Amino acid sequence: MNGRMNRNLLLAGIVLALSAVAIAQSNLSNSAINPYAGSIQAAPRTPGVRALSLDQAIRLGIQNNLALRLANDQQQSAEAQKLQLINVLLPNLSLHGETGVHELNLEAMGFHPSAIALFAPLLPKGVPLSAFHLITRVDTTVGQINFSQALFNWSGYDVWRAGIAGQKAAFYNAQSARGLVVLNAGTAYLQAVAARSQVQYAQSLLRTDKTLLYQTHQEHLAGVVPNLDEIRARVEYQHQEQVLIFAQDNLAKAKIALNRAIGLAPDQQIHLADAEPYAALEPMPIQQARAEAYRDRQDYQMLRQELLVADLERKATAHERFPTLTFNGNYGITGVSGGIYHDTFAAVGTLSVPIFEEGKLRGDRDVAEAQLQQIRSRMDDLTVKIDQQLRDSMLDLQTAQDTVKVARSNVQLATTALYQTQQRFTAGVTDNLPVAEAESTLAAAQTQYVDSVYQLNVARLGLARNLGIIDTQYKTFLSGRQPLPAAQ
C-alpha cells in the first residue's frame, strides 16, 4: 500500500468523524437523518408493565442507540486502518509454490537456429542436431519463501503516526456520541415524566369538575341554581375530559419515543419509576466552566487529534521527496518436476530516489496544507463556540430556575383562588362561572409549571453536555449539586 492510499484512508476517517459531529448537533427525530433518534431493538417485549428508572433508560440507550453503535464501529474501523498503515513499515513474509508445464519458444527468446551447431559437441554421440528443437516443453516446480522490509520510509512513518492520532480521534468521537446518547435518552425520559405530570394534573381537575357538576346538578334539581349553571358545569367537565384525553395521548407518544431511543419495543408498556427532579443548581463561574470544557469536551479533544493527523499528513507530503530504501529477498528450490532440485535465493536492496515528480509532490503538499488549514479554522471556531454554548447554557439555566419559582408560586396562588371561589359558590354568594375561570387559571398555571421544570432539567443536561461530563455526572446536575472534580 503506497503513501497516497494511506492518506486516502485517513482522509476518509476524518470526513466520517466530522460528519458524525455535524449530525450530532441536530435534534431531528428522523433516524434516517439523525441516528441519535434511532436504536437497534435489542430488548425483547416483556409481558406486563416494565418499571423504568432514569438510570436504566440511559443505560439501555448507551447499549442500543444507533448513533453510538455506528460511532463504536467507526472506532473499530480506525483501529483496523492503523494496522493497515503500520504494515508499510513491518516485515512481510510469504510462501510461494508453483508447478506446471511451460512451452518455450527459444527462437523468440533470442536463440538463433545457426547457434545449434555450437552445441553439437555437447550432445551425446549418435544424437543428431535435428533432435534439438527450438520449441521445447519443460515441467518445473518452484518453492520459495519471500521476504520484504522497508528499511527507510520517512513518509510512511509519518502516515503511521497519523493513523495513531486518527484512532484517538475516533475514540473521542465515540465518547462524544455517548454523551449525546445520554442527553437524548435523559431528555426523552424527562419529557415522558412531564407528560405524566400533565396527565395527573388533568385527572385532578377532572375530579374537581366532576364534583362541581354533581353539586350543581343537585342544586338545580332543588331549584337553587338555574339550568344555565348546570350546563356551564357540564361544558367545563367535558372540556376537561378533552384535555385529559389529549394529555394521555401525549404521554403515550412520549413513552413510544423513549422506547425508540433506548431500544425497547414500541409497544412495551413502561412505568416511569422516577419523578421529575427539581433543585436549584449552584452557579459556576464562566472561567471554571470554560477550563473544564476544554479539558473534558470529547469533540474538542477529537478535533485536536484530527489537527495532529492533518499536521502529520502535511509532513508526510514533504518527506515524500526523501529516498526510500527497501530490501527484498527469497530462498527456495527450483527444478524439473520429479528430477533434481537446486537451491535458489535472491537478496536485493532497492534505493528509490524521486528526481522529478513535481506535479504530484506539490499537489499532495497543497492538498495537505488546505486540509490542515480547514481543521485549524474549525478548531478556532469550536473554541469560541464552546464559550458561547457555556454562556447560553448558564443563561438558560438561570432563566429556567427563575421561571420555575414564578410558576410554582402561580400554582399555589391559583390553587388558593380556586378553593376560595369554590367556597363562595358553595355558600351561594356567586354562580359557578368564577369557579370555571379559576379552574382554567389553575390548569394554565400547572401546565406552565410542568413545562418550566422540564425546561430547567433540560437546561441542566445541556450544561452538563457542554461541559463534556454529562455521561458521568448527569445525576449530579439534576440534583442541583456542583459537579465533582475530574479524576486526574
C-alpha positions in Angstrom: 0.0 0.0 0.0 1.6 3.3 -1.0 1.5 6.6 0.9 -1.2 8.0 -1.3 -3.6 5.2 -0.5 -2.7 5.5 3.2 -3.5 9.2 3.2 -6.8 8.5 1.5 -7.7 6.1 4.3 -7.0 8.7 6.9 -8.9 11.4 5.0 -11.9 9.2 4.8 -11.8 8.6 8.5 -11.6 12.4 9.2 -14.6 13.0 6.9 -16.7 10.4 8.8 -15.8 11.9 12.1 -16.6 15.4 11.1 -19.9 14.4 9.6 -20.8 12.5 12.7 -20.2 15.6 14.8 -22.4 17.7 12.4 -25.3 15.2 12.7 -24.9 15.1 16.4 -25.6 18.8 16.7 -29.0 18.4 15.1 -32.1 17.4 17.0 -34.1 15.8 14.3 -36.5 12.9 15.1 -35.8 11.0 11.8 -33.3 8.3 12.5 -32.5 8.1 8.8 -31.1 11.6 9.1 -30.2 11.7 12.7 -29.1 8.3 14.1 -29.3 9.6 17.6 -33.1 9.4 17.3 -32.9 5.6 16.4 -31.8 2.4 18.1 -31.4 -1.2 17.4 -34.2 -3.1 19.2 -32.2 -5.3 21.5 -34.5 -5.7 24.4 -37.5 -8.0 23.6 -41.0 -7.1 24.7 -41.9 -8.4 28.1 -45.4 -9.1 29.3 -47.0 -6.6 31.7 -45.6 -3.2 32.7 -41.8 -2.7 32.9 -40.6 -0.4 35.6 -38.0 2.0 34.2 -35.8 4.4 36.1 -33.8 7.3 34.5 -30.6 5.3 35.1 -32.0 2.2 33.4 -33.2 4.3 30.4 -29.8 5.9 30.0 -28.0 2.5 30.3 -30.3 1.0 27.7 -29.7 4.0 25.4 -26.0 3.5 25.7 -26.3 -0.2 24.9 -28.8 0.1 22.0 -28.7 3.6 20.5 -28.0 3.5 16.7 -25.6 6.5 16.6 -23.4 5.1 19.4 -23.2 1.7 17.7 -22.1 3.5 14.5 -19.5 5.5 16.4 -18.1 2.3 18.0 -18.0 0.7 14.6 -16.1 3.7 13.3 -13.6 3.4 16.2 -13.0 -0.2 15.3 -12.5 0.8 11.6 -9.9 3.4 12.7 -8.1 0.7 14.7 -8.1 -1.5 11.6 -6.8 1.4 9.4 -3.9 1.9 11.9 -3.0 -1.8 11.4 -3.1 -1.4 7.6 -0.9 1.7 7.8 1.8 0.1 10.0 2.0 -2.8 7.6 4.1 -0.5 5.3 6.9 -0.5 7.9 6.6 -4.1 9.1 8.5 -7.0 7.5 6.4 -9.1 5.2 6.9 -12.8 4.8 5.1 -15.0 2.2 5.4 -18.6 0.9 5.2 -19.2 -2.8 5.0 -22.5 -4.6 4.1 -23.5 -8.1 4.4 -26.4 -10.5 3.4 -26.6 -14.1 4.2 -27.3 -17.7 5.7 -24.5 -19.8 6.2 -24.4 -23.6 9.0 -22.1 -24.6 10.0 -20.6 -28.0 13.8 -20.4 -27.8 14.0 -18.5 -31.1 11.6 -15.9 -29.8 13.9 -15.6 -26.8 16.9 -14.8 -29.0 18.3 -18.3 -29.6 19.1 -18.3 -33.4 19.0 -21.6 -35.3 22.6 -21.1 -36.5 23.7 -21.4 -32.9 22.6 -25.1 -32.8 25.9 -26.2 -34.3 27.7 -24.7 -31.4 26.0 -27.2 -29.1 26.9 -30.3 -31.2 29.9 -31.2 -29.0 27.7 -31.2 -26.0 25.1 -33.7 -27.5 25.6 -37.4 -26.8 27.1 -39.5 -29.5 24.6 -40.6 -32.1 22.1 -37.8 -31.3 21.5 -35.7 -34.5 21.2 -31.9 -34.4 17.7 -32.3 -35.6 16.8 -33.6 -32.2 17.4 -30.2 -30.8 14.1 -28.3 -31.1 13.6 -24.6 -30.8 10.1 -25.2 -29.4 10.5 -27.1 -26.2 8.4 -28.1 -23.2 9.5 -28.3 -19.6 7.8 -29.3 -16.4 9.2 -27.3 -13.5 8.4 -27.0 -9.8 9.3 -23.9 -7.7 9.0 -23.4 -4.0 10.3 -20.4 -2.1 9.9 -18.0 0.9 9.7 -14.3 0.1 10.8 -11.6 2.5 10.4 -7.8 2.1 11.2 -5.0 4.5 11.1 -1.2 4.3 14.4 -0.1 5.8 13.8 3.6 5.4 10.5 5.3 4.6 10.0 8.6 6.4 6.8 9.4 4.7 5.3 6.0 5.7 6.4 6.6 9.3 4.5 9.9 9.4 1.4 8.3 7.9 1.5 5.6 10.6 1.8 8.2 13.3 -1.2 10.0 11.7 -3.1 6.7 11.9 -2.5 6.5 15.7 -3.8 10.1 16.1 -6.8 9.1 13.9 -7.5 6.2 16.2 -7.6 8.5 19.2 -9.9 10.9 17.3 -12.3 8.0 16.6 -12.2 7.2 20.3 -13.1 10.7 21.3 -15.8 10.7 18.7 -17.3 7.6 20.3 -17.2 9.2 23.7 -18.9 12.3 22.3 -21.6 10.1 20.8 -22.0 8.5 24.2 -22.6 11.9 25.8 -25.2 12.8 23.2 -27.0 9.5 23.8 -27.2 10.3 27.5 -28.5 13.7 26.6 -31.2 12.4 24.2 -32.2 9.5 26.4 -32.4 11.7 29.5 -34.4 14.4 27.6 -36.8 11.7 26.3 -37.3 10.3 29.8 -37.9 13.8 31.3 -40.3 14.6 28.5 -42.3 11.5 29.4 -42.2 12.4 33.1 -43.5 15.9 32.2 -46.3 14.4 30.1 -47.2 12.1 33.0 -47.4 15.2 35.3 -49.8 16.8 32.8 -52.0 13.7 32.9 -52.0 13.7 36.7 -53.0 17.4 36.8 -55.7 16.9 34.2 -57.1 14.0 36.2 -57.1 16.1 39.4 -59.0 18.9 37.7 -61.4 16.4 36.1 -62.3 15.1 39.6 -62.8 18.6 40.7 -65.1 19.3 37.7 -67.0 16.1 38.4 -67.7 17.1 41.9 -68.7 20.6 40.8 -71.0 19.1 38.2 -72.7 16.8 40.7 -73.1 19.6 43.1 -74.6 22.0 40.5 -76.9 19.3 39.3 -78.2 18.6 42.7 -78.7 22.3 43.4 -80.5 22.7 40.1 -82.9 19.8 41.0 -83.5 21.6 44.3 -84.3 24.8 42.4 -81.4 26.7 44.0 -79.5 27.5 40.8 -80.7 27.9 37.2 -80.2 25.4 34.4 -77.5 27.6 32.9 -75.2 26.8 35.8 -75.6 23.1 35.3 -75.0 23.5 31.5 -71.9 25.6 32.3 -70.5 23.0 34.7 -71.2 20.1 32.2 -69.3 22.0 29.5 -66.4 22.6 31.8 -66.4 18.9 32.8 -66.4 17.8 29.1 -63.7 20.3 28.2 -61.5 18.8 31.0 -62.2 15.4 29.6 -60.8 16.5 26.2 -57.8 18.0 28.0 -57.2 14.6 29.8 -57.6 12.7 26.5 -55.0 14.9 24.8 -52.6 14.7 27.8 -52.9 10.9 27.8 -52.2 10.8 24.1 -49.1 12.9 24.6 -47.9 10.6 27.4 -48.4 7.5 25.2 -46.4 9.1 22.3 -43.7 10.3 24.7 -43.3 6.7 26.0 -43.1 5.4 22.5 -40.4 7.9 21.6 -38.5 6.9 24.8 -38.7 3.3 23.9 -37.4 4.1 20.4 -34.4 6.0 21.7 -33.3 3.3 24.2 -34.0 0.1 22.2 -37.3 -1.2 23.8 -40.1 -2.5 21.7 -42.5 0.3 20.7 -45.5 -1.5 22.3 -43.6 -2.2 25.5 -45.6 -0.9 28.5 -43.4 1.0 30.8 -43.8 2.7 34.2 -41.6 5.7 34.8 -40.2 4.9 38.2 -38.5 8.4 38.8 -40.3 11.6 39.4 -39.2 14.9 37.7 -36.4 16.2 39.9 -36.3 19.8 41.0 -33.5 21.6 42.9 -31.7 24.9 42.4 -28.2 24.4 40.8 -25.4 26.3 42.3 -23.9 28.8 39.8 -20.5 28.1 38.3 -18.0 30.8 37.2 -17.6 31.0 33.5 -13.8 30.7 33.8 -14.1 27.4 35.7 -16.7 26.1 33.2 -14.5 27.1 30.2 -11.5 25.4 31.7 -13.5 22.2 32.4 -15.0 22.2 28.9 -11.6 22.5 27.2 -10.4 19.6 29.3 -13.4 17.3 29.1 -15.2 18.1 25.9 -14.8 15.0 23.7 -15.5 16.9 20.4 -12.7 19.4 21.4 -10.3 16.5 22.1 -11.3 14.8 18.9 -10.6 17.9 16.8 -7.2 18.2 18.5 -6.3 14.7 17.3 -7.6 15.5 13.8 -5.4 18.6 13.8 -2.4 16.3 14.7 -3.5 13.9 11.9 -3.5 16.8 9.3 -0.2 18.1 10.5 1.5 14.7 10.2 -0.1 14.3 6.8 1.5 17.6 5.7 4.8 16.4 7.0 4.4 13.1 5.1 4.0 15.0 1.8 7.2 16.9 2.5 9.0 13.6 3.3 7.8 12.1 0.0 10.9 13.8 -1.5 13.2 11.7 0.6 14.7 8.5 -0.7 13.2 5.1 0.3 15.3 2.0 1.0 13.7 -1.4 0.8 15.0 -5.0 1.0 13.5 -7.9 -0.9 14.7 -11.5 -0.9 13.7 -15.1 -1.3 15.0 -18.5 -0.7 13.7 -21.8 -2.2 14.2 -24.7 -4.6 13.7 -24.9 -8.4 14.0 -27.9 -10.7 12.4 -30.2 -13.2 9.4 -31.9 -11.6 10.4 -35.3 -10.4 14.1 -34.6 -11.1 16.9 -32.8 -9.4 16.1 -29.6 -7.4 18.6 -26.9 -6.7 18.7 -24.2 -4.1 17.9 -20.7 -5.3 18.0 -17.4 -3.5 17.8 -13.7 -4.1 18.8 -10.7 -1.9 18.0 -7.3 -3.4 18.3 -3.9 -1.9 16.5 -1.1 -3.6 17.1 2.6 -3.2 14.4 4.7 -4.8 15.0 8.5 -5.2 12.3 10.7 -6.6 14.0 13.0 -9.1 11.2 14.9 -10.8 7.6 14.4 -9.7 6.8 18.0 -9.0 3.2 17.8 -10.2 2.3 15.0 -7.8 4.5 16.2 -4.9 3.3 19.8 -5.0 -0.3 18.6 -5.4 0.0 16.4 -2.3 1.5 19.2 -0.4 -1.2 21.8 -1.3 -4.0 19.3 -0.5 -2.5 18.6 2.9 -2.0 22.3 3.6 -5.6 23.0 2.7 -6.8 20.2 5.0 -4.7 21.4 7.8 -5.9 25.0 7.5 -9.5 23.8 7.4 -9.1 21.9 10.7 -7.3 24.9 12.3 -10.3 27.1 11.3 -12.7 24.6 12.8 -10.6 24.4 15.9 -10.7 28.2 16.3 -14.4 28.2 15.7 -15.0 25.4 18.2 -13.0 27.2 20.9 -15.3 30.3 20.5 -18.3 28.1 20.2 -17.7 26.3 23.5 -17.5 29.7 25.3 -20.8 30.7 23.6 -22.5 27.5 24.4 -21.5 27.7 28.1 -22.7 31.2 28.4 -26.0 30.3 26.7 -26.4 27.3 28.9 -25.9 29.4 32.1 -28.4 32.0 30.9 -30.9 29.3 30.1 -30.3 27.6 33.4 -30.8 30.9 35.4 -33.9 31.8 33.4 -35.3 28.3 33.9 -34.7 28.5 37.6 -36.4 31.9 37.9 -39.3 30.7 35.8 -39.8 27.6 38.0 -40.0 29.8 41.1 -42.6 32.1 39.5 -44.6 29.1 38.0 -44.7 27.3 41.4 -45.9 30.5 43.1 -48.6 30.8 40.4 -49.8 27.3 41.0 -50.1 28.0 44.7 -51.9 31.2 44.2 -54.2 29.7 41.6 -55.0 26.8 43.9 -55.9 29.2 46.7 -58.0 31.2 44.3 -59.9 28.1 43.2 -60.5 27.0 46.7 -61.9 30.4 47.8 -64.1 30.6 44.7 -65.5 27.1 45.4 -66.3 28.2 48.9 -68.1 31.3 47.6 -70.1 29.1 45.2 -70.9 26.6 47.9 -72.1 29.4 50.1 -74.3 30.7 47.3 -72.5 34.0 47.1 -71.8 33.6 43.4 -72.6 31.3 40.5 -70.2 28.7 39.1 -68.7 30.9 36.3 -65.9 32.2 38.6 -65.2 28.6 39.5 -64.7 27.7 35.9 -62.5 30.7 35.3 -60.4 29.8 38.4 -60.0 26.2 37.2 -58.8 27.4 33.8 -56.3 29.7 35.5 -55.1 26.8 37.7 -54.8 24.5 34.6 -52.7 27.1 32.8 -50.5 27.6 35.8 -50.0 23.8 36.2 -49.1 23.5 32.6 -46.6 26.3 32.8 -45.1 24.8 36.0 -44.6 21.4 34.4 -43.1 22.9 31.3 -40.8 25.1 33.3 -39.5 22.2 35.4 -38.9 20.2 32.3 -37.1 23.1 30.7 -35.0 23.5 33.8 -33.9 19.9 33.8 -33.2 20.0 30.0 -31.0 23.2 30.7 -29.1 21.2 33.3 -28.4 18.4 31.0 -27.4 20.8 28.3 -24.9 22.5 30.6 -23.5 19.1 31.6 -23.3 18.2 27.9 -21.5 21.5 27.1 -19.0 20.8 29.9 -18.4 17.3 28.5 -19.3 15.4 31.6 -23.0 14.5 31.0 -22.3 10.8 30.8 -20.7 10.6 34.2 -22.4 13.4 36.2 -25.9 13.8 34.8 -27.4 12.8 38.2 -25.3 15.4 40.0 -26.7 18.2 37.7 -30.3 17.0 38.0 -30.0 17.0 41.8 -28.7 20.6 41.8 -25.2 19.8 43.2 -21.9 21.1 41.8 -20.1 18.6 39.5 -17.4 16.5 41.1 -13.7 17.3 40.2 -12.5 15.2 37.3 -10.1 12.3 38.2 -6.6 13.1 37.3 
